[in-house]
Amino acid sequence: MITFDELVAIGRDTQNGDLGDRCLTCRAAAGEPCTLDCDDRGGAARKVVGAMVAGLAGEQFEEVLRAAREREARDDETPGFFWAWWAVDDEATARGLPRTL
């Protein structure tokens, strides 16, 4: 079972897949990783986390969602949190889950 902490780490560590050109968003040089708050990097992280949570069974997903919502309520600013939270929230919306569990 995957935890929300693991999803945040994935959100933090995932890189934009295209490192062949200078990033137009954060200006990272070709071949260099994007900055932690780069939207291109975050978009890639959101896709990876989204694919992972889409495959979780109902009860497992709800546990991850609960942890994500608790951290969001505490205004978590851990690198990677925002991208993981966004992907989990997207999946909750897709599943038609209420705003609170």
N, C-alpha and C positions, 0 to 999 in steps of 0.2 A: 504494500500500500504506500502510495506517495503522500508526503505531508506538504502542507502549505509552505513550510520553511524550505523544503527542497525545491518547490516551484519558484520561490523568491530567488534562490541561488541560481536556478536556471535563467531566470529573468535578468539577473546581474551578469552572468557569464556568457550569455549568448551574444554572438557578434553578428553584425550585418554580413550577409553572405557574400556581398560584392565588395571585395577590398582592392579591386584592380584600378580604381580611379579615386581621386581625392573626393572625400565625402562632401557633398554640397551643403549638408546640414551643419555638421560640427567642424568641418574643414580638416579632418584627419588626413594625413598624407596617404597616397596610394600604398597599399600593403600594410598600413598601420591600423590598429583597432580603433573604432569610434569611441568617443567619450561615453561615460556611464549614462549621461542624460540625453544622449543623441536620439532623436525620434526615429531615425533609420534603424539604429541598433535595437531600440525598444520595439519597433514594429516586427522585427525578426523574432525577438524574444516572445512577444505576444502570440505569434503564430505557433511557435514551438510549444509554449505552455498550453495554448488553446487545443492543440492536437492531443496533448497528454490528458487534459481533463475531460475532453469529449468522450474518451474511452472508459471513464470511471463509471462504475455501477452507481445507482441512486444513493444508497447509504454512504458509500465511500465519498461520492461527490459532495453530499450534504455536509460531511465532516470537514472536508477541505473548505467548503463555502463558509461554514461557521467560523473556522479559524481565520479566514480571510476577512470576514466582516468584523471580527473582534479587533484585529490589527488595524483595519481601516478606521474603526471608531476611535482608536488611540492615536490617529494621525501618524502612522508608521512612515518613516522616511528612509528606511533601509534601502540601499541600492538594489534595484530589481523588484522592489515591492509593487510599485505602480504598474509595471508591465504584467506581473503575475496577477495582481488584483483585477486588472482590466480584462484579462482573458477569462478568469473565473467568473466575473460578473457577466461577461458576454454569454458564457455557457449557462449560467443561472437563468438569464433572460430567455435564451433559446429553449430551455426546459420548462419555462413558464412558472418558475419558482417564485414565491412571494419575496418581498424585500427583507423580511425577517423570518428566521426559522425557529 
